[in-house]
Amino acid sequence: MTDVDQQKNLTLRQAVLESFPSDSRFIRIQKLLVENSLDCVVLVGGDFATWLTSYHRYLAGLSAVVMKSDGDLTLFISPEEVELARKINGGIDIRSFGEGGFGLDLDSKLTLLAALRDFKPLRDAKSVGFAGVSANIANDLGWLSPVGLDDELMRIAQRKDRDEAEKIAVAYNLCWEAHRTVETAVNEGASELEIFTRAQSVAQLSLGQPIEFVADVLAGVNTAQVCCPIAVAGSKRIEIGEPLIADIAVRAAGYWGDTCRTYVRGENDEIRVGLEKLTRILDDASLELRPGAPANEVFNSIDRALKDMFPGSAFPHHAGHGIGLSCWQGPHIIPADTSVFESGMIVAVEPGVYFANRWGIRRENEYLITKNGGVELNEALASIGNQGS
């Protein structure tokens, strides 16, 4: 490795390390409580449990987390899940609600809310923050001066701690595992649905447990219809010279990864040249992913490039989105979203181009926002030694 290469690696490593928040999400939530003079916050929903306690199960029941201003956490889950939760995070207070059983409680949310109402720290609190429930419910529970914090917590969640980036990378790389089998299946002339099924199976078996899986797998002229629900994987087989769009999203341990590649069975010079142009557009867009850059300006830049390079084409979808506990969270790279990128955000960027009744192509990577621009997620974590894969 040359001295120049070593310096580039050091610069990349520093930019990646500096991109993560100096305070963890736990500290940032505590600061939010202090700023709002709140004794604690109640967060209802499984994503909050994953975010703050790492607890996530396939088809897990309803749950909630209470965080006190001193940082202490209490997780509320169904009785059957308590032992599982303790194995994942035995360092927090874990409590059950309800009588247990499966499908015996027609409104488990009411049962959970009753348990929260009776929880002493909440009863004694002078002021309570909440998220995941309506203001009417918060008032009905008798909490003093309840303050809705959904928007503030979403802003905190958009900037990822390093451990979250590593969890997202696990899901992201399951997507790439799926893509490897897609490429093989394309060369075999498999059907859309066969390719969809094989991609899901490979990702699931690689993880060793059930996954959540969403994918567009469209071949030939179907690629011009962009995505589901307009077009879904079916019996269409990919023929020689045809493109296939495989847009694959996987959720593992509560965090999502999202990717897209366009394949061709055999040769198609028009598609090949189009993909080369699309790759340049994606690479150029990644350089614009800097702190302070408005999401809609990045969209406009991508949109202009697509129109310049692909006259007569359509670009009818977003150019990207944040990713994490949700597959499609803010910031959204669309004309209407003027929010700005911040260091530590992870976004999927996906320019695409479509010619009606002919073909479409799309390409998508995930990027960590740094002061030097977006860095592809695997490259970013490799530069600092990824602990999560």
Contacts in CASP RR format, 6 or more apart in sequence:
PFRMAT RR
TARGET T0000
AUTHOR 0000-0000-0000
METHOD contacts of the structure
MODEL  1
MTDVDQQKNLTLRQAVLESFPSDSRFIRIQKLLVENSLDCVVLVGGDFAT
WLTSYHRYLAGLSAVVMKSDGDLTLFISPEEVELARKINGGIDIRSFGEG
GFGLDLDSKLTLLAALRDFKPLRDAKSVGFAGVSANIANDLGWLSPVGLD
DELMRIAQRKDRDEAEKIAVAYNLCWEAHRTVETAVNEGASELEIFTRAQ
SVAQLSLGQPIEFVADVLAGVNTAQVCCPIAVAGSKRIEIGEPLIADIAV
RAAGYWGDTCRTYVRGENDEIRVGLEKLTRILDDASLELRPGAPANEVFN
SIDRALKDMFPGSAFPHHAGHGIGLSCWQGPHIIPADTSVFESGMIVAVE
PGVYFANRWGIRRENEYLITKNGGVELNEALASIGNQGS
1 9 0 8 1.000
9 383 0 8 1.000
11 372 0 8 1.000
12 372 0 8 1.000
12 375 0 8 1.000
12 379 0 8 1.000
12 380 0 8 1.000
12 383 0 8 1.000
13 383 0 8 1.000
13 384 0 8 1.000
15 370 0 8 1.000
15 371 0 8 1.000
15 372 0 8 1.000
15 373 0 8 1.000
15 375 0 8 1.000
16 368 0 8 1.000
16 370 0 8 1.000
16 375 0 8 1.000
16 380 0 8 1.000
16 381 0 8 1.000
16 383 0 8 1.000
16 384 0 8 1.000
17 384 0 8 1.000
18 343 0 8 1.000
18 370 0 8 1.000
18 371 0 8 1.000
19 343 0 8 1.000
19 344 0 8 1.000
19 368 0 8 1.000
19 369 0 8 1.000
19 370 0 8 1.000
19 371 0 8 1.000
19 380 0 8 1.000
20 160 0 8 1.000
20 161 0 8 1.000
20 162 0 8 1.000
20 165 0 8 1.000
20 343 0 8 1.000
20 344 0 8 1.000
21 28 0 8 1.000
21 159 0 8 1.000
21 161 0 8 1.000
21 343 0 8 1.000
21 344 0 8 1.000
23 31 0 8 1.000
24 161 0 8 1.000
25 51 0 8 1.000
25 52 0 8 1.000
25 156 0 8 1.000
25 157 0 8 1.000
25 161 0 8 1.000
25 164 0 8 1.000
26 52 0 8 1.000
26 67 0 8 1.000
26 71 0 8 1.000
28 156 0 8 1.000
29 41 0 8 1.000
29 52 0 8 1.000
29 67 0 8 1.000
29 71 0 8 1.000
29 153 0 8 1.000
29 156 0 8 1.000
30 67 0 8 1.000
30 69 0 8 1.000
30 70 0 8 1.000
30 71 0 8 1.000
32 38 0 8 1.000
32 41 0 8 1.000
32 149 0 8 1.000
32 152 0 8 1.000
32 153 0 8 1.000
32 156 0 8 1.000
33 39 0 8 1.000
33 40 0 8 1.000
33 41 0 8 1.000
33 67 0 8 1.000
33 69 0 8 1.000
33 129 0 8 1.000
34 69 0 8 1.000
36 127 0 8 1.000
36 129 0 8 1.000
36 147 0 8 1.000
36 149 0 8 1.000
37 127 0 8 1.000
38 69 0 8 1.000
38 125 0 8 1.000
38 127 0 8 1.000
38 128 0 8 1.000
38 129 0 8 1.000
38 147 0 8 1.000
39 68 0 8 1.000
39 69 0 8 1.000
39 121 0 8 1.000
39 124 0 8 1.000
39 125 0 8 1.000
39 126 0 8 1.000
39 127 0 8 1.000
39 128 0 8 1.000
40 66 0 8 1.000
40 67 0 8 1.000
40 68 0 8 1.000
40 69 0 8 1.000
40 121 0 8 1.000
40 122 0 8 1.000
40 125 0 8 1.000
40 128 0 8 1.000
40 129 0 8 1.000
41 66 0 8 1.000
41 67 0 8 1.000
41 128 0 8 1.000
41 129 0 8 1.000
41 130 0 8 1.000
41 131 0 8 1.000
41 149 0 8 1.000
42 64 0 8 1.000
42 65 0 8 1.000
42 66 0 8 1.000
42 116 0 8 1.000
42 122 0 8 1.000
42 128 0 8 1.000
42 129 0 8 1.000
42 130 0 8 1.000
42 131 0 8 1.000
42 133 0 8 1.000
42 143 0 8 1.000
43 52 0 8 1.000
43 64 0 8 1.000
43 65 0 8 1.000
43 66 0 8 1.000
43 67 0 8 1.000
43 130 0 8 1.000
43 131 0 8 1.000
43 132 0 8 1.000
43 153 0 8 1.000
44 62 0 8 1.000
44 63 0 8 1.000
44 64 0 8 1.000
44 109 0 8 1.000
44 112 0 8 1.000
44 113 0 8 1.000
44 116 0 8 1.000
44 130 0 8 1.000
44 131 0 8 1.000
44 132 0 8 1.000
44 133 0 8 1.000
45 62 0 8 1.000
45 63 0 8 1.000
45 64 0 8 1.000
45 132 0 8 1.000
46 56 0 8 1.000
46 60 0 8 1.000
46 61 0 8 1.000
46 62 0 8 1.000
46 63 0 8 1.000
47 254 0 8 1.000
47 325 0 8 1.000
47 326 0 8 1.000
48 63 0 8 1.000
48 64 0 8 1.000
48 65 0 8 1.000
48 131 0 8 1.000
48 132 0 8 1.000
49 55 0 8 1.000
49 56 0 8 1.000
49 60 0 8 1.000
49 63 0 8 1.000
49 64 0 8 1.000
49 65 0 8 1.000
49 75 0 8 1.000
49 77 0 8 1.000
50 56 0 8 1.000
50 253 0 8 1.000
50 254 0 8 1.000
50 255 0 8 1.000
50 325 0 8 1.000
51 157 0 8 1.000
51 325 0 8 1.000
52 65 0 8 1.000
52 67 0 8 1.000
52 73 0 8 1.000
53 65 0 8 1.000
53 73 0 8 1.000
53 75 0 8 1.000
53 85 0 8 1.000
53 88 0 8 1.000
53 89 0 8 1.000
53 92 0 8 1.000
54 88 0 8 1.000
54 89 0 8 1.000
54 253 0 8 1.000
55 63 0 8 1.000
55 75 0 8 1.000
55 77 0 8 1.000
55 84 0 8 1.000
55 85 0 8 1.000
55 88 0 8 1.000
55 89 0 8 1.000
56 253 0 8 1.000
56 254 0 8 1.000
57 81 0 8 1.000
57 84 0 8 1.000
58 209 0 8 1.000
58 210 0 8 1.000
60 77 0 8 1.000
60 81 0 8 1.000
61 77 0 8 1.000
61 78 0 8 1.000
61 81 0 8 1.000
61 108 0 8 1.000
62 78 0 8 1.000
62 108 0 8 1.000
62 109 0 8 1.000
62 112 0 8 1.000
63 75 0 8 1.000
63 76 0 8 1.000
63 77 0 8 1.000
63 78 0 8 1.000
63 81 0 8 1.000
63 112 0 8 1.000
64 75 0 8 1.000
64 76 0 8 1.000
64 112 0 8 1.000
64 116 0 8 1.000
65 73 0 8 1.000
65 74 0 8 1.000
65 75 0 8 1.000
65 76 0 8 1.000
66 73 0 8 1.000
66 74 0 8 1.000
66 76 0 8 1.000
66 116 0 8 1.000
66 119 0 8 1.000
66 121 0 8 1.000
66 122 0 8 1.000
67 73 0 8 1.000
68 121 0 8 1.000
72 92 0 8 1.000
72 93 0 8 1.000
73 92 0 8 1.000
73 93 0 8 1.000
74 92 0 8 1.000
74 93 0 8 1.000
74 94 0 8 1.000
74 95 0 8 1.000
74 119 0 8 1.000
74 121 0 8 1.000
75 85 0 8 1.000
75 89 0 8 1.000
75 92 0 8 1.000
75 93 0 8 1.000
75 94 0 8 1.000
75 95 0 8 1.000
76 95 0 8 1.000
76 96 0 8 1.000
76 97 0 8 1.000
76 112 0 8 1.000
76 115 0 8 1.000
76 116 0 8 1.000
77 85 0 8 1.000
77 94 0 8 1.000
77 95 0 8 1.000
77 96 0 8 1.000
77 97 0 8 1.000
78 96 0 8 1.000
78 97 0 8 1.000
78 98 0 8 1.000
78 100 0 8 1.000
78 101 0 8 1.000
78 108 0 8 1.000
79 96 0 8 1.000
79 97 0 8 1.000
79 98 0 8 1.000
79 99 0 8 1.000
79 100 0 8 1.000
79 101 0 8 1.000
80 100 0 8 1.000
80 101 0 8 1.000
80 102 0 8 1.000
81 96 0 8 1.000
82 94 0 8 1.000
82 95 0 8 1.000
82 96 0 8 1.000
85 94 0 8 1.000
86 94 0 8 1.000
95 115 0 8 1.000
95 119 0 8 1.000
97 111 0 8 1.000
97 112 0 8 1.000
97 114 0 8 1.000
97 115 0 8 1.000
98 105 0 8 1.000
98 108 0 8 1.000
98 111 0 8 1.000
98 112 0 8 1.000
98 115 0 8 1.000
99 105 0 8 1.000
105 111 0 8 1.000
113 133 0 8 1.000
113 137 0 8 1.000
113 141 0 8 1.000
116 122 0 8 1.000
116 141 0 8 1.000
117 123 0 8 1.000
117 141 0 8 1.000
117 142 0 8 1.000
122 128 0 8 1.000
122 143 0 8 1.000
125 143 0 8 1.000
125 144 0 8 1.000
126 144 0 8 1.000
126 145 0 8 1.000
127 144 0 8 1.000
127 145 0 8 1.000
127 146 0 8 1.000
127 147 0 8 1.000
128 138 0 8 1.000
128 143 0 8 1.000
128 144 0 8 1.000
128 145 0 8 1.000
128 146 0 8 1.000
128 147 0 8 1.000
129 138 0 8 1.000
129 143 0 8 1.000
129 146 0 8 1.000
129 147 0 8 1.000
129 148 0 8 1.000
129 149 0 8 1.000
130 138 0 8 1.000
130 143 0 8 1.000
130 146 0 8 1.000
130 147 0 8 1.000
130 148 0 8 1.000
130 149 0 8 1.000
131 148 0 8 1.000
131 149 0 8 1.000
131 150 0 8 1.000
131 153 0 8 1.000
132 150 0 8 1.000
135 146 0 8 1.000
135 148 0 8 1.000
138 146 0 8 1.000
138 148 0 8 1.000
139 146 0 8 1.000
154 329 0 8 1.000
154 330 0 8 1.000
157 324 0 8 1.000
157 325 0 8 1.000
157 329 0 8 1.000
158 322 0 8 1.000
158 329 0 8 1.000
158 330 0 8 1.000
158 331 0 8 1.000
158 342 0 8 1.000
158 345 0 8 1.000
159 342 0 8 1.000
159 343 0 8 1.000
159 344 0 8 1.000
159 345 0 8 1.000
160 168 0 8 1.000
160 324 0 8 1.000
160 344 0 8 1.000
160 345 0 8 1.000
160 346 0 8 1.000
160 368 0 8 1.000
162 384 0 8 1.000
163 387 0 8 1.000
164 255 0 8 1.000
164 324 0 8 1.000
165 344 0 8 1.000
165 346 0 8 1.000
165 368 0 8 1.000
165 377 0 8 1.000
165 380 0 8 1.000
165 381 0 8 1.000
166 381 0 8 1.000
166 386 0 8 1.000
166 387 0 8 1.000
166 388 0 8 1.000
166 389 0 8 1.000
167 252 0 8 1.000
167 253 0 8 1.000
167 254 0 8 1.000
167 255 0 8 1.000
167 388 0 8 1.000
168 255 0 8 1.000
168 256 0 8 1.000
168 257 0 8 1.000
168 323 0 8 1.000
168 324 0 8 1.000
168 346 0 8 1.000
168 366 0 8 1.000
168 377 0 8 1.000
169 377 0 8 1.000
169 378 0 8 1.000
169 381 0 8 1.000
169 386 0 8 1.000
169 388 0 8 1.000
169 389 0 8 1.000
170 252 0 8 1.000
170 253 0 8 1.000
170 255 0 8 1.000
170 388 0 8 1.000
170 389 0 8 1.000
171 250 0 8 1.000
171 251 0 8 1.000
171 252 0 8 1.000
171 253 0 8 1.000
171 255 0 8 1.000
171 256 0 8 1.000
171 257 0 8 1.000
172 257 0 8 1.000
172 258 0 8 1.000
172 259 0 8 1.000
172 366 0 8 1.000
172 377 0 8 1.000
172 378 0 8 1.000
173 378 0 8 1.000
173 389 0 8 1.000
174 203 0 8 1.000
174 206 0 8 1.000
174 207 0 8 1.000
174 211 0 8 1.000
174 250 0 8 1.000
174 252 0 8 1.000
174 257 0 8 1.000
175 203 0 8 1.000
175 248 0 8 1.000
175 249 0 8 1.000
175 250 0 8 1.000
175 257 0 8 1.000
175 258 0 8 1.000
175 259 0 8 1.000
176 259 0 8 1.000
177 202 0 8 1.000
177 203 0 8 1.000
177 206 0 8 1.000
178 199 0 8 1.000
178 200 0 8 1.000
178 202 0 8 1.000
178 203 0 8 1.000
178 215 0 8 1.000
178 246 0 8 1.000
178 248 0 8 1.000
178 250 0 8 1.000
179 199 0 8 1.000
179 246 0 8 1.000
179 248 0 8 1.000
179 259 0 8 1.000
179 261 0 8 1.000
180 202 0 8 1.000
181 198 0 8 1.000
181 199 0 8 1.000
181 202 0 8 1.000
182 195 0 8 1.000
182 198 0 8 1.000
182 199 0 8 1.000
182 217 0 8 1.000
182 244 0 8 1.000
182 246 0 8 1.000
182 248 0 8 1.000
182 261 0 8 1.000
182 263 0 8 1.000
183 263 0 8 1.000
185 194 0 8 1.000
185 195 0 8 1.000
185 198 0 8 1.000
185 199 0 8 1.000
186 195 0 8 1.000
186 238 0 8 1.000
186 244 0 8 1.000
186 263 0 8 1.000
186 264 0 8 1.000
186 265 0 8 1.000
187 265 0 8 1.000
187 266 0 8 1.000
189 237 0 8 1.000
189 238 0 8 1.000
189 239 0 8 1.000
189 265 0 8 1.000
190 198 0 8 1.000
190 237 0 8 1.000
190 238 0 8 1.000
191 219 0 8 1.000
191 234 0 8 1.000
191 235 0 8 1.000
191 236 0 8 1.000
191 237 0 8 1.000
191 238 0 8 1.000
192 217 0 8 1.000
192 218 0 8 1.000
192 219 0 8 1.000
192 222 0 8 1.000
192 233 0 8 1.000
192 234 0 8 1.000
192 235 0 8 1.000
192 236 0 8 1.000
192 237 0 8 1.000
192 238 0 8 1.000
192 244 0 8 1.000
193 217 0 8 1.000
193 233 0 8 1.000
193 234 0 8 1.000
193 235 0 8 1.000
195 217 0 8 1.000
195 233 0 8 1.000
195 238 0 8 1.000
195 244 0 8 1.000
195 246 0 8 1.000
196 215 0 8 1.000
196 217 0 8 1.000
196 233 0 8 1.000
196 234 0 8 1.000
199 213 0 8 1.000
199 215 0 8 1.000
199 217 0 8 1.000
199 246 0 8 1.000
199 248 0 8 1.000
200 211 0 8 1.000
200 213 0 8 1.000
200 215 0 8 1.000
203 211 0 8 1.000
203 213 0 8 1.000
203 248 0 8 1.000
203 250 0 8 1.000
204 210 0 8 1.000
204 211 0 8 1.000
204 213 0 8 1.000
207 252 0 8 1.000
211 250 0 8 1.000
211 251 0 8 1.000
211 252 0 8 1.000
212 250 0 8 1.000
212 251 0 8 1.000
212 256 0 8 1.000
213 248 0 8 1.000
213 249 0 8 1.000
213 250 0 8 1.000
213 251 0 8 1.000
214 248 0 8 1.000
214 249 0 8 1.000
214 327 0 8 1.000
215 233 0 8 1.000
215 246 0 8 1.000
215 247 0 8 1.000
215 248 0 8 1.000
215 249 0 8 1.000
216 226 0 8 1.000
216 227 0 8 1.000
216 228 0 8 1.000
216 231 0 8 1.000
216 232 0 8 1.000
216 233 0 8 1.000
216 245 0 8 1.000
216 246 0 8 1.000
216 247 0 8 1.000
216 260 0 8 1.000
217 233 0 8 1.000
217 244 0 8 1.000
217 245 0 8 1.000
217 246 0 8 1.000
217 247 0 8 1.000
218 225 0 8 1.000
218 227 0 8 1.000
218 231 0 8 1.000
218 233 0 8 1.000
218 244 0 8 1.000
218 245 0 8 1.000
219 236 0 8 1.000
219 237 0 8 1.000
219 238 0 8 1.000
219 239 0 8 1.000
219 242 0 8 1.000
219 243 0 8 1.000
219 244 0 8 1.000
220 236 0 8 1.000
220 238 0 8 1.000
220 239 0 8 1.000
220 242 0 8 1.000
220 243 0 8 1.000
220 244 0 8 1.000
220 359 0 8 1.000
221 357 0 8 1.000
221 358 0 8 1.000
221 359 0 8 1.000
222 231 0 8 1.000
222 236 0 8 1.000
223 243 0 8 1.000
223 244 0 8 1.000
223 245 0 8 1.000
223 262 0 8 1.000
223 354 0 8 1.000
223 359 0 8 1.000
223 360 0 8 1.000
223 361 0 8 1.000
224 354 0 8 1.000
224 355 0 8 1.000
224 356 0 8 1.000
224 357 0 8 1.000
224 358 0 8 1.000
224 359 0 8 1.000
224 360 0 8 1.000
225 231 0 8 1.000
226 316 0 8 1.000
226 317 0 8 1.000
226 354 0 8 1.000
226 360 0 8 1.000
227 247 0 8 1.000
227 317 0 8 1.000
238 244 0 8 1.000
238 265 0 8 1.000
239 265 0 8 1.000
240 265 0 8 1.000
240 266 0 8 1.000
241 264 0 8 1.000
241 265 0 8 1.000
241 266 0 8 1.000
241 267 0 8 1.000
241 268 0 8 1.000
241 271 0 8 1.000
242 264 0 8 1.000
242 265 0 8 1.000
242 268 0 8 1.000
242 359 0 8 1.000
243 262 0 8 1.000
243 263 0 8 1.000
243 264 0 8 1.000
243 268 0 8 1.000
243 271 0 8 1.000
243 359 0 8 1.000
243 360 0 8 1.000
243 361 0 8 1.000
244 262 0 8 1.000
244 263 0 8 1.000
244 264 0 8 1.000
244 265 0 8 1.000
245 260 0 8 1.000
245 262 0 8 1.000
245 360 0 8 1.000
245 361 0 8 1.000
245 362 0 8 1.000
246 260 0 8 1.000
246 261 0 8 1.000
246 262 0 8 1.000
246 263 0 8 1.000
247 258 0 8 1.000
247 259 0 8 1.000
247 260 0 8 1.000
247 350 0 8 1.000
247 362 0 8 1.000
247 364 0 8 1.000
248 258 0 8 1.000
248 259 0 8 1.000
248 260 0 8 1.000
249 256 0 8 1.000
249 257 0 8 1.000
249 258 0 8 1.000
249 259 0 8 1.000
249 327 0 8 1.000
250 256 0 8 1.000
250 257 0 8 1.000
251 257 0 8 1.000
251 327 0 8 1.000
254 325 0 8 1.000
255 324 0 8 1.000
255 325 0 8 1.000
256 323 0 8 1.000
256 324 0 8 1.000
256 325 0 8 1.000
256 326 0 8 1.000
256 327 0 8 1.000
257 323 0 8 1.000
257 324 0 8 1.000
257 327 0 8 1.000
257 348 0 8 1.000
257 366 0 8 1.000
258 323 0 8 1.000
258 327 0 8 1.000
258 348 0 8 1.000
258 364 0 8 1.000
258 366 0 8 1.000
259 348 0 8 1.000
259 364 0 8 1.000
259 365 0 8 1.000
259 366 0 8 1.000
260 350 0 8 1.000
260 362 0 8 1.000
260 363 0 8 1.000
260 364 0 8 1.000
261 363 0 8 1.000
261 364 0 8 1.000
262 271 0 8 1.000
262 275 0 8 1.000
262 278 0 8 1.000
262 360 0 8 1.000
262 361 0 8 1.000
262 362 0 8 1.000
262 363 0 8 1.000
264 271 0 8 1.000
264 272 0 8 1.000
271 359 0 8 1.000
271 361 0 8 1.000
274 309 0 8 1.000
274 310 0 8 1.000
274 353 0 8 1.000
274 361 0 8 1.000
275 361 0 8 1.000
275 363 0 8 1.000
277 309 0 8 1.000
277 310 0 8 1.000
278 351 0 8 1.000
278 352 0 8 1.000
278 353 0 8 1.000
278 361 0 8 1.000
278 362 0 8 1.000
278 363 0 8 1.000
279 363 0 8 1.000
281 302 0 8 1.000
281 305 0 8 1.000
281 306 0 8 1.000
281 309 0 8 1.000
281 351 0 8 1.000
282 349 0 8 1.000
282 351 0 8 1.000
282 363 0 8 1.000
282 364 0 8 1.000
282 365 0 8 1.000
284 301 0 8 1.000
284 305 0 8 1.000
285 298 0 8 1.000
285 301 0 8 1.000
285 302 0 8 1.000
285 305 0 8 1.000
285 319 0 8 1.000
285 349 0 8 1.000
285 351 0 8 1.000
286 349 0 8 1.000
286 365 0 8 1.000
286 367 0 8 1.000
286 373 0 8 1.000
286 374 0 8 1.000
286 375 0 8 1.000
286 376 0 8 1.000
287 373 0 8 1.000
287 374 0 8 1.000
288 297 0 8 1.000
288 298 0 8 1.000
288 301 0 8 1.000
288 373 0 8 1.000
289 298 0 8 1.000
289 341 0 8 1.000
289 347 0 8 1.000
289 349 0 8 1.000
289 367 0 8 1.000
289 369 0 8 1.000
289 373 0 8 1.000
289 374 0 8 1.000
290 341 0 8 1.000
290 369 0 8 1.000
290 370 0 8 1.000
290 371 0 8 1.000
290 372 0 8 1.000
290 373 0 8 1.000
290 374 0 8 1.000
291 340 0 8 1.000
291 341 0 8 1.000
291 342 0 8 1.000
291 343 0 8 1.000
291 369 0 8 1.000
291 371 0 8 1.000
292 340 0 8 1.000
292 341 0 8 1.000
292 342 0 8 1.000
293 340 0 8 1.000
293 341 0 8 1.000
294 337 0 8 1.000
294 338 0 8 1.000
294 339 0 8 1.000
294 340 0 8 1.000
294 341 0 8 1.000
295 331 0 8 1.000
295 332 0 8 1.000
295 333 0 8 1.000
295 334 0 8 1.000
295 337 0 8 1.000
295 338 0 8 1.000
295 339 0 8 1.000
295 340 0 8 1.000
295 341 0 8 1.000
296 333 0 8 1.000
296 334 0 8 1.000
296 335 0 8 1.000
296 336 0 8 1.000
296 337 0 8 1.000
296 338 0 8 1.000
298 319 0 8 1.000
298 333 0 8 1.000
298 341 0 8 1.000
298 349 0 8 1.000
299 318 0 8 1.000
299 319 0 8 1.000
299 333 0 8 1.000
299 334 0 8 1.000
299 335 0 8 1.000
299 337 0 8 1.000
300 335 0 8 1.000
302 315 0 8 1.000
302 319 0 8 1.000
302 333 0 8 1.000
302 349 0 8 1.000
302 351 0 8 1.000
303 315 0 8 1.000
303 319 0 8 1.000
305 351 0 8 1.000
306 313 0 8 1.000
306 315 0 8 1.000
306 351 0 8 1.000
306 352 0 8 1.000
306 353 0 8 1.000
307 313 0 8 1.000
307 315 0 8 1.000
310 353 0 8 1.000
312 355 0 8 1.000
313 353 0 8 1.000
313 354 0 8 1.000
313 355 0 8 1.000
314 353 0 8 1.000
314 354 0 8 1.000
314 355 0 8 1.000
314 356 0 8 1.000
315 351 0 8 1.000
315 352 0 8 1.000
315 353 0 8 1.000
315 354 0 8 1.000
316 354 0 8 1.000
317 350 0 8 1.000
317 352 0 8 1.000
318 332 0 8 1.000
318 333 0 8 1.000
318 334 0 8 1.000
318 350 0 8 1.000
319 333 0 8 1.000
319 334 0 8 1.000
319 349 0 8 1.000
319 350 0 8 1.000
319 351 0 8 1.000
320 332 0 8 1.000
320 333 0 8 1.000
320 334 0 8 1.000
320 347 0 8 1.000
320 348 0 8 1.000
320 349 0 8 1.000
320 350 0 8 1.000
320 364 0 8 1.000
321 327 0 8 1.000
321 328 0 8 1.000
321 329 0 8 1.000
321 330 0 8 1.000
321 331 0 8 1.000
321 332 0 8 1.000
321 333 0 8 1.000
321 347 0 8 1.000
321 348 0 8 1.000
322 328 0 8 1.000
322 329 0 8 1.000
322 330 0 8 1.000
322 331 0 8 1.000
322 332 0 8 1.000
322 345 0 8 1.000
322 346 0 8 1.000
322 347 0 8 1.000
322 348 0 8 1.000
323 329 0 8 1.000
323 346 0 8 1.000
323 347 0 8 1.000
323 348 0 8 1.000
323 366 0 8 1.000
324 346 0 8 1.000
330 337 0 8 1.000
330 339 0 8 1.000
331 337 0 8 1.000
331 339 0 8 1.000
331 340 0 8 1.000
331 341 0 8 1.000
331 345 0 8 1.000
331 347 0 8 1.000
333 347 0 8 1.000
333 349 0 8 1.000
341 347 0 8 1.000
341 369 0 8 1.000
342 369 0 8 1.000
343 369 0 8 1.000
343 370 0 8 1.000
343 371 0 8 1.000
344 368 0 8 1.000
344 369 0 8 1.000
344 370 0 8 1.000
345 368 0 8 1.000
345 369 0 8 1.000
346 366 0 8 1.000
346 367 0 8 1.000
346 368 0 8 1.000
346 369 0 8 1.000
346 377 0 8 1.000
347 366 0 8 1.000
347 367 0 8 1.000
347 369 0 8 1.000
348 364 0 8 1.000
348 365 0 8 1.000
348 366 0 8 1.000
348 367 0 8 1.000
349 364 0 8 1.000
349 365 0 8 1.000
349 366 0 8 1.000
349 367 0 8 1.000
350 362 0 8 1.000
350 363 0 8 1.000
350 364 0 8 1.000
351 362 0 8 1.000
351 363 0 8 1.000
352 360 0 8 1.000
352 361 0 8 1.000
352 362 0 8 1.000
352 363 0 8 1.000
353 360 0 8 1.000
353 361 0 8 1.000
353 362 0 8 1.000
354 360 0 8 1.000
354 361 0 8 1.000
365 376 0 8 1.000
365 377 0 8 1.000
366 376 0 8 1.000
366 377 0 8 1.000
367 373 0 8 1.000
367 374 0 8 1.000
367 375 0 8 1.000
367 376 0 8 1.000
367 377 0 8 1.000
367 380 0 8 1.000
368 374 0 8 1.000
368 375 0 8 1.000
368 376 0 8 1.000
368 377 0 8 1.000
368 380 0 8 1.000
370 380 0 8 1.000
375 383 0 8 1.000
378 386 0 8 1.000
381 388 0 8 1.000
381 389 0 8 1.000
END
